[in-house]
Amino acid sequence: MITVTRRTFFIAGTASTAMPWIARAVEPEFRLKFGNIVSADHPLNTSMAKARDAILEQTDGKVQIDIFPKNQLGADADMLNQLRSGALELFAQTGILMSTLVPVAAISGVGFAFPTYAKVWEALDGPLGKHVRTAFGKANLVCFEKSWNHGFRQTTSSSKPIRAPDDFIGFKIRVPPGPLWTSMFKAFGAYPVSIPWAETYSAMQTKIADGLEQPLIGLLVDKMYEVQKYCSLTNHMWDGFWVLTNRRLWDRIPERLREIVERNINEEAQRQRTQVEHMNATLQADLSSKGLEFFKVKNEDFRDKLIAAGFYKEWHKRFGDEAWSLLESTTGKLG
């Protein structure tokens, strides 16, 4: 099995130049590992499998993508290190979790910023998304143009339903390791506990936290309904994935092949967006049948709480005037 490294790029390139039929007959010239944290049946992976098949066909077998879901290659931080070192060729991660390397990448997850999916895509396919991708470039990463959908995040609990902002006071909530999540839930008076996704199910079983927050699709594919009782439709932040690659490795792939890879991944991302939006809109009945009880809330009450706590002012300062202005050009005034 050939993985893209300095050595294999050289070997594959030499073999294909001298005897092109050997590379095609034996195996692909470029074999790209795609790592991520979500389950194999999540639309991120099922849709990437479609892009993989199209890329293999359109490159005449020269480029193959091997998909490694659900932390098979390690936790978030492990895969990011692999990506930066060149040991991993493709990595899908949320902007919020990538903020440890590229702080502005988290801006798409600002609490209660986007009222609809249409506004999300307007921002991320527009100037704000370009601003974020440029920041990735400065970190020597190539960020593909189209982001992938995970959905608006909801709040679940094993102890009590969250109906109003004050219900968060003293509530231990599992959040991914990221300062934006921690900051937002602290503003509500909660106790955020940073736990990697791969450890979340067991953490809920052992009551390390009272609840968690996740798009409905995440609750379903990872069976969180087994360890949670209540779900409040807070829609508190949008979440999605950027597909990233290492600049040095990417530049070693011939331009013609890069175009095929990038085009197919971006096109599949746009189809996946619609699929996930539909799934998140229709999963409530399925999750209810599995025992999860749903509650509607007044989302504006939660946003008002963040305004009063100075949450938006704090993050405006952290992201800077340029990025915040690009965000508000789509969302309207925040805070």
LINNOR-V475520 format. One record per backbone hydrogen bond with DSSP energy under -1.0 kcal/mol. NH is the residue of the N-H (numbers start at 1). CO is the residue of the C=O. E is the energy in kcal/mol with one decimal. If there is no record, write none. Layout:
[[NH | CO | E] [NH | CO | E]]
//
This chain:
[[4 | 31 | -1.2] [9 | 5 | -2.7] [10 | 6 | -1.8] [11 | 7 | -2.8] [12 | 8 | -3.0] [13 | 9 | -2.3] [14 | 10 | -2.5] [15 | 11 | -2.8] [16 | 12 | -2.3] [17 | 13 | -1.5] [18 | 14 | -2.5] [19 | 15 | -2.8] [22 | 19 | -1.8] [24 | 20 | -1.5] [25 | 21 | -2.0] [26 | 22 | -2.9] [27 | 23 | -1.4] [30 | 62 | -2.8] [32 | 64 | -3.1] [34 | 66 | -3.1] [35 | 90 | -2.5] [36 | 68 | -1.6] [42 | 39 | -1.6] [45 | 42 | -1.2] [46 | 42 | -2.2] [47 | 43 | -1.9] [48 | 44 | -1.4] [49 | 45 | -1.8] [51 | 47 | -1.9] [52 | 48 | -2.9] [53 | 49 | -2.1] [54 | 50 | -2.1] [55 | 51 | -2.7] [56 | 52 | -2.5] [57 | 53 | -1.9] [58 | 54 | -2.8] [59 | 55 | -1.9] [60 | 57 | -1.5] [61 | 56 | -3.0] [62 | 59 | -1.4] [64 | 30 | -2.6] [66 | 32 | -2.6] [68 | 34 | -3.3] [70 | 38 | -2.7] [71 | 36 | -2.0] [72 | 69 | -1.6] [74 | 71 | -1.6] [79 | 75 | -2.5] [80 | 76 | -2.3] [81 | 77 | -2.2] [82 | 78 | -2.2] [83 | 79 | -2.7] [84 | 80 | -2.4] [85 | 81 | -1.9] [86 | 82 | -1.4] [87 | 82 | -1.8] [88 | 82 | -1.5] [90 | 33 | -2.4] [91 | 244 | -2.1] [92 | 35 | -2.0] [93 | 242 | -2.1] [98 | 94 | -1.5] [101 | 98 | -1.7] [102 | 98 | -2.7] [105 | 102 | -2.1] [106 | 103 | -1.5] [107 | 104 | -1.8] [109 | 106 | -2.4] [110 | 107 | -1.4] [112 | 236 | -3.2] [113 | 110 | -1.5] [120 | 116 | -1.3] [121 | 117 | -2.5] [122 | 118 | -2.0] [123 | 119 | -1.9] [124 | 120 | -2.8] [125 | 121 | -2.3] [129 | 123 | -2.0] [130 | 126 | -2.0] [131 | 127 | -2.2] [132 | 128 | -2.1] [133 | 129 | -2.6] [134 | 130 | -2.2] [135 | 131 | -1.6] [136 | 132 | -1.9] [137 | 133 | -2.1] [138 | 134 | -1.5] [139 | 136 | -1.2] [140 | 137 | -1.8] [141 | 136 | -1.9] [142 | 245 | -2.8] [144 | 243 | -2.6] [148 | 241 | -3.3] [150 | 239 | -1.8] [151 | 239 | -1.8] [153 | 237 | -2.9] [154 | 214 | -1.8] [155 | 232 | -2.2] [156 | 212 | -3.2] [157 | 230 | -2.0] [158 | 210 | -2.6] [167 | 164 | -1.9] [168 | 165 | -1.9] [169 | 166 | -1.3] [170 | 189 | -2.7] [171 | 168 | -2.6] [173 | 191 | -1.4] [174 | 211 | -3.2] [175 | 193 | -2.4] [178 | 176 | -1.5] [182 | 178 | -1.8] [183 | 179 | -2.7] [184 | 180 | -2.1] [185 | 181 | -2.4] [186 | 182 | -1.9] [187 | 183 | -1.6] [189 | 186 | -1.2] [190 | 185 | -2.5] [191 | 171 | -3.0] [193 | 173 | -2.9] [195 | 175 | -2.0] [199 | 196 | -1.6] [200 | 197 | -1.5] [203 | 199 | -1.6] [204 | 200 | -2.2] [205 | 201 | -1.9] [206 | 202 | -2.1] [208 | 203 | -2.3] [210 | 172 | -2.4] [211 | 172 | -1.5] [212 | 156 | -1.0] [214 | 154 | -2.0] [219 | 215 | -1.6] [220 | 216 | -1.9] [221 | 217 | -2.6] [222 | 218 | -1.5] [223 | 220 | -1.6] [224 | 219 | -1.7] [226 | 223 | -1.6] [227 | 224 | -1.5] [229 | 157 | -2.4] [230 | 157 | -2.6] [231 | 293 | -3.1] [232 | 155 | -3.6] [233 | 295 | -2.7] [234 | 232 | -2.3] [236 | 153 | -1.2] [239 | 151 | -1.5] [241 | 148 | -2.1] [242 | 93 | -2.9] [244 | 91 | -2.9] [245 | 142 | -1.9] [247 | 140 | -2.1] [250 | 246 | -2.8] [251 | 247 | -2.3] [253 | 250 | -1.3] [258 | 254 | -2.5] [259 | 255 | -2.3] [260 | 256 | -1.3] [261 | 257 | -2.4] [262 | 258 | -2.9] [263 | 259 | -2.5] [264 | 260 | -2.1] [265 | 261 | -2.2] [266 | 262 | -2.5] [267 | 263 | -2.4] [268 | 264 | -2.2] [269 | 265 | -1.8] [270 | 266 | -1.6] [271 | 267 | -1.5] [272 | 268 | -2.6] [273 | 269 | -1.9] [274 | 270 | -1.1] [275 | 271 | -1.8] [276 | 272 | -2.7] [277 | 273 | -2.4] [278 | 274 | -2.3] [279 | 275 | -2.4] [280 | 276 | -3.0] [281 | 277 | -1.4] [282 | 278 | -1.0] [283 | 279 | -1.2] [287 | 283 | -2.7] [288 | 284 | -2.6] [289 | 285 | -2.0] [291 | 288 | -1.8] [292 | 287 | -2.1] [293 | 229 | -2.7] [295 | 231 | -2.2] [299 | 297 | -1.1] [301 | 298 | -1.5] [303 | 299 | -1.9] [304 | 300 | -2.4] [305 | 301 | -1.5] [306 | 302 | -1.7] [307 | 303 | -2.2] [308 | 304 | -2.5] [309 | 305 | -1.7] [310 | 307 | -1.4] [311 | 306 | -2.3] [314 | 310 | -2.2] [315 | 311 | -2.1] [316 | 312 | -2.3] [317 | 313 | -1.9] [318 | 314 | -1.8] [319 | 315 | -2.6] [320 | 316 | -2.0] [324 | 320 | -2.2] [325 | 321 | -2.4] [326 | 322 | -1.9] [327 | 323 | -2.1] [328 | 324 | -2.7] [329 | 325 | -1.3] [330 | 327 | -1.6] [331 | 327 | -2.3] [332 | 328 | -1.8]]
//
